[in-house]
């Protein structure tokens, strides 16, 4: 059983606008949603038919740049494929250089853009890049 409070604590360290335990618990109760967790990070995935979506990937700042994010992505791909997914996609802020590099190393490619998708604290908006990874079978 996933501890939504623990995931929310990690998410709060990782993001300026974190998801709370109630929101995470509701997502985890949704059909096709699962988490891959380690002590300092987690990834939340939804699988519907042959597609998987990364809903969020959170790693404590103190544990970044040590390979945890990549391990979580790789484990999520394996599990999503086992559930029948043939591809995975996500949205990432265009200015999130570290996340974009992580996903590029994992083989994701740009498939589109959502203009003004992310609202910033200062009132500005940032585009989201839609990235995709086709699984090899």
Backbone bond lengths (Angstrom), bond angles and torsions (degrees), N, CA, C in turn:
res aa  C-N    CA-C-N  psi(-1)  N-CA   C-N-CA  omega(-1)  CA-C   N-CA-C  phi
1 X - - - 1.462 - - 1.531 108.86 -
2 X 1.293 116.20 130.34 1.453 122.37 -178.89 1.529 109.71 -79.06
3 X 1.325 116.48 136.50 1.457 123.16 178.66 1.533 108.27 -91.45
4 X 1.320 116.28 101.17 1.466 121.11 -177.24 1.520 112.24 -63.05
5 X 1.325 117.38 -31.99 1.472 119.81 177.79 1.522 110.73 -64.92
6 X 1.325 117.05 -42.18 1.468 120.80 179.11 1.528 110.62 -65.70
7 X 1.332 116.99 -41.28 1.472 120.14 178.05 1.527 110.11 -64.49
8 X 1.326 116.89 -40.76 1.471 120.52 179.68 1.528 110.57 -63.26
9 X 1.325 117.49 -37.04 1.469 120.59 178.53 1.526 110.87 -64.03
10 X 1.327 116.57 -42.21 1.471 120.73 177.18 1.529 109.62 -64.62
11 X 1.329 116.54 -45.52 1.462 121.36 -178.64 1.530 110.44 -60.29
12 X 1.343 116.63 -38.51 1.468 121.12 -179.95 1.524 111.76 -65.19
13 X 1.327 116.66 -32.35 1.472 119.38 176.92 1.526 111.49 -75.49
14 X 1.324 116.16 -28.77 1.463 120.95 -172.25 1.527 114.17 -89.22
15 X 1.332 118.55 -23.84 1.464 120.69 -172.12 1.523 112.21 -131.98
16 X 1.325 115.92 150.04 1.460 122.18 175.52 1.526 111.88 -71.21
17 X 1.329 116.76 -31.32 1.466 121.95 178.57 1.534 107.76 -122.08
18 X 1.341 116.53 77.55 1.468 119.74 -173.18 1.521 113.40 -75.60
19 X 1.329 113.96 160.56 1.459 121.81 174.34 1.521 107.41 -89.14
20 X 1.333 116.27 140.55 1.457 119.70 -179.56 1.528 111.15 -88.03
21 X 1.328 115.44 172.08 1.471 121.35 -176.84 1.527 111.61 -60.89
22 X 1.319 117.36 -37.67 1.464 120.84 -179.63 1.531 110.59 -63.49
23 X 1.326 116.83 -45.08 1.466 121.28 179.08 1.527 110.97 -63.99
24 X 1.327 116.40 -43.96 1.465 119.96 179.91 1.522 110.92 -65.09
25 X 1.305 117.15 -41.00 1.466 121.59 178.59 1.530 110.94 -61.90
26 X 1.332 116.19 -42.81 1.467 120.43 178.72 1.522 110.96 -63.94
27 X 1.327 116.89 -42.36 1.465 119.76 177.21 1.523 111.16 -61.50
28 X 1.334 116.48 -45.87 1.464 120.50 -177.93 1.526 112.46 -64.99
29 X 1.319 117.10 -22.59 1.461 121.15 177.60 1.529 111.99 -84.31
30 X 1.325 116.83 -7.21 1.467 121.54 -179.02 1.527 110.43 -77.35
31 X 1.324 116.83 148.33 1.467 119.96 178.39 1.532 111.48 -58.68
32 X 1.317 115.76 136.78 1.460 121.67 174.53 1.508 115.65 79.21
33 X 1.336 118.86 2.10 1.465 121.56 -177.57 1.527 109.58 -98.88
34 X 1.330 115.23 135.22 1.457 120.35 176.15 1.517 110.10 -145.37
35 X 1.314 115.14 161.47 1.462 122.13 177.49 1.520 108.84 -119.06
36 X 1.322 115.22 144.04 1.460 122.48 166.97 1.519 104.04 -112.63
37 X 1.327 115.88 125.01 1.462 120.10 -171.56 1.520 112.44 -125.14
38 X 1.313 114.73 147.18 1.452 123.83 164.74 1.516 105.61 -132.32
39 X 1.309 117.73 173.22 1.474 121.02 -174.36 1.525 112.96 -57.57
40 X 1.327 118.08 -35.67 1.463 121.32 -174.39 1.518 114.46 -114.08
41 X 1.324 117.12 15.84 1.453 118.69 178.99 1.513 112.31 -173.94
42 X 1.322 114.70 166.65 1.462 120.13 176.89 1.524 109.25 -157.67
43 X 1.322 113.95 161.12 1.460 121.36 173.49 1.524 106.88 -129.65
44 X 1.312 116.45 138.28 1.451 122.81 179.88 1.516 107.82 -113.71
45 X 1.322 116.24 126.81 1.471 123.38 -174.25 1.524 109.83 -125.91
46 X 1.339 115.26 146.52 1.466 120.97 170.03 1.522 107.60 -121.65
47 X 1.335 116.12 130.05 1.462 121.73 176.51 1.527 107.80 -113.22
48 X 1.331 115.23 124.57 1.458 122.32 175.13 1.517 106.63 -131.69
49 X 1.324 115.63 120.64 1.469 122.34 -177.75 1.531 109.00 54.21
50 X 1.334 117.45 -119.52 1.468 119.40 -176.69 1.524 113.07 -103.21
51 X 1.344 117.15 16.64 1.465 120.58 179.72 1.520 111.34 -122.84
52 X 1.322 114.48 143.65 1.457 121.22 174.57 1.520 108.04 -120.97
53 X 1.316 115.53 146.90 1.457 120.95 178.35 1.523 109.15 -127.95
54 X 1.327 116.33 132.48 1.459 120.47 171.41 1.522 106.50 -79.51
55 X 1.331 116.20 114.92 1.456 121.22 179.22 1.524 110.83 -81.80
56 X 1.315 116.37 -40.17 1.460 121.56 175.25 1.519 109.49 -162.87
57 X 1.305 114.85 151.82 1.463 123.58 173.71 1.519 105.50 -133.68
58 X 1.327 116.87 119.24 1.464 121.37 -176.88 1.522 109.92 -127.17
59 X 1.322 115.29 127.84 1.464 122.09 176.10 1.525 107.41 -130.50
60 X 1.333 115.85 131.70 1.464 119.59 177.24 1.530 109.21 -55.38
61 X 1.329 118.20 137.42 1.466 120.55 179.78 1.534 113.15 -53.18
62 X 1.313 117.52 -35.45 1.472 120.67 -179.25 1.525 112.91 -69.18
63 X 1.335 117.39 -13.60 1.468 121.57 -178.43 1.523 113.19 -111.58
64 X 1.315 117.32 8.70 1.463 120.51 -179.15 1.522 111.20 -76.85
65 X 1.308 114.91 157.42 1.468 124.76 176.43 1.527 112.82 69.22
66 X 1.339 115.60 24.10 1.460 119.75 178.01 1.514 113.10 -120.65
67 X 1.336 116.63 7.56 1.456 120.33 177.44 1.520 115.36 97.61
68 X 1.336 117.99 -3.92 1.460 120.24 -178.78 1.525 111.75 -62.65
69 X 1.324 117.59 -46.41 1.464 120.52 179.65 1.519 111.61 -56.85
70 X 1.315 116.86 -44.11 1.467 121.04 179.91 1.525 111.05 -65.32
71 X 1.337 117.72 -40.96 1.474 120.15 177.69 1.524 110.54 -61.15
72 X 1.327 116.58 -41.49 1.461 120.16 179.74 1.522 111.31 -64.96
73 X 1.338 117.00 -44.41 1.464 120.61 178.51 1.525 110.07 -61.81
74 X 1.324 117.15 -47.30 1.467 120.70 -178.96 1.525 111.47 -60.61
75 X 1.328 117.42 -43.49 1.463 120.96 179.32 1.525 111.17 -65.37
76 X 1.323 116.89 -37.79 1.469 120.81 178.60 1.525 110.95 -65.77
77 X 1.326 116.86 -39.40 1.472 120.50 177.98 1.531 110.09 -62.04
78 X 1.316 116.77 -45.64 1.470 120.91 -179.94 1.531 110.32 -60.68
79 X 1.323 116.29 -47.10 1.467 119.18 -178.44 1.526 111.86 -67.54
80 X 1.331 117.54 -41.51 1.464 120.56 178.93 1.523 110.66 -62.46
81 X 1.320 116.78 -41.69 1.472 120.52 178.08 1.530 110.34 -62.45
82 X 1.319 117.52 -40.26 1.461 121.45 178.52 1.530 111.40 -63.84
83 X 1.323 116.69 -25.55 1.464 121.88 177.70 1.528 112.54 -89.65
84 X 1.335 116.98 3.70 1.457 120.72 175.09 1.511 116.49 104.63
85 X 1.319 117.86 -0.44 1.472 119.58 179.24 1.529 109.95 -72.10
86 X 1.314 115.35 144.84 1.463 122.10 177.36 1.530 111.57 -112.92
87 X 1.325 116.27 -11.27 1.459 120.97 179.25 1.521 108.19 -154.03
88 X 1.329 114.05 159.71 1.460 120.57 178.15 1.526 107.86 -132.40
89 X 1.310 116.46 145.76 1.456 119.74 176.47 1.523 109.83 -138.90
90 X 1.321 114.90 168.73 1.457 122.42 179.91 1.503 109.11 -164.05
91 X 1.334 115.67 166.30 1.451 121.88 169.26 1.523 107.47 -112.90
92 X 1.323 116.68 139.74 1.456 122.36 177.31 1.526 108.04 -137.55
93 X 1.322 115.55 139.85 1.465 119.75 178.64 1.518 109.37 -61.33
94 X 1.318 115.78 135.16 1.457 120.60 -178.34 1.528 111.76 -57.27
95 X 1.327 117.49 -32.96 1.462 120.23 -178.14 1.537 114.19 -87.03
96 X 1.329 117.58 3.50 1.465 121.21 179.48 1.529 108.83 -88.47
97 X 1.311 115.33 79.69 1.461 122.46 -173.40 1.527 111.92 -60.78
98 X 1.330 117.26 -42.79 1.468 120.48 -177.81 1.527 111.20 -63.84
99 X 1.334 117.27 -45.50 1.464 120.45 179.97 1.527 110.91 -65.94
100 X 1.322 116.13 -41.07 1.475 119.02 178.88 1.525 110.53 -61.45
101 X 1.330 117.22 -39.36 1.466 120.53 178.50 1.525 110.88 -66.28
102 X 1.316 117.31 -41.90 1.464 121.34 176.95 1.526 110.62 -57.53
103 X 1.317 116.44 -50.55 1.463 120.08 -177.93 1.531 111.76 -66.59
104 X 1.304 117.88 -36.49 1.471 120.61 177.17 1.525 110.05 -62.92
105 X 1.335 117.05 -43.39 1.473 120.25 177.98 1.521 111.51 -62.87
106 X 1.324 117.15 -29.49 1.464 121.69 178.97 1.528 112.04 -82.11
107 X 1.347 117.63 -5.10 1.461 121.12 176.02 1.516 115.92 101.47
108 X 1.327 117.96 4.02 1.467 120.58 178.62 1.532 109.67 -71.93
109 X 1.322 115.34 145.58 1.463 121.34 176.89 1.529 109.34 -126.68
110 X 1.326 115.10 155.35 1.463 120.05 -179.80 1.516 110.28 -72.01
111 X 1.353 114.57 131.61 1.464 120.30 -179.53 1.520 112.06 -120.53
112 X 1.328 117.02 -10.20 1.452 119.27 -178.84 1.512 111.62 175.73
113 X 1.315 114.78 -174.60 1.467 121.55 -176.85 1.523 108.33 -145.47
114 X 1.327 115.40 141.41 1.467 122.29 173.44 1.521 105.96 -116.35
115 X 1.322 115.81 105.50 1.461 121.37 -175.89 1.533 111.16 -67.05
116 X 1.329 115.70 132.05 1.460 121.27 176.49 1.516 114.98 63.37
117 X 1.306 118.17 26.71 1.467 123.08 -173.28 1.525 112.80 -67.19
118 X 1.327 116.85 -40.20 1.465 121.05 -176.52 1.520 110.83 -100.86
119 X 1.338 116.50 126.94 1.466 121.67 174.85 1.525 108.01 -89.04
120 X 1.307 116.67 134.65 1.466 122.67 179.31 1.524 109.65 -101.31
121 X 1.325 115.74 157.96 1.465 122.05 -178.11 1.522 111.87 -58.40
122 X 1.334 117.18 -30.45 1.466 120.73 -178.85 1.534 113.06 -83.92
123 X 1.331 116.59 4.78 1.458 121.12 179.09 1.518 114.25 93.17
124 X 1.320 117.23 -10.07 1.465 119.74 178.28 1.525 109.79 -76.72
125 X 1.308 115.25 170.37 1.463 120.95 179.64 1.517 107.84 -128.47
126 X 1.326 115.63 147.08 1.466 122.52 -179.20 1.520 108.86 -122.95
127 X 1.319 115.75 139.56 1.459 120.12 176.20 1.524 110.73 -68.52
128 X 1.320 115.62 149.39 1.454 122.21 170.99 1.518 107.75 -104.87
129 X 1.305 115.74 136.69 1.455 120.76 171.13 1.520 107.50 -94.31
130 X 1.317 116.18 133.38 1.464 121.07 175.15 1.516 106.09 -92.54
131 X 1.332 115.48 120.49 1.455 121.28 179.87 1.510 109.94 -112.81
132 X 1.309 116.45 149.91 1.455 121.04 -179.32 1.519 111.10 -138.15
133 X 1.310 114.69 151.78 1.451 122.64 176.09 1.510 107.40 -134.64
134 X 1.331 116.68 119.33 1.460 120.57 174.55 1.518 107.72 -90.03
135 X 1.351 115.98 129.33 1.446 120.77 -179.42 1.520 108.55 -78.94
136 X 1.309 116.88 140.42 1.473 119.27 173.76 1.517 107.95 -87.89
137 X 1.296 114.03 137.18 1.480 119.82 -177.23 1.497 108.79 -111.45
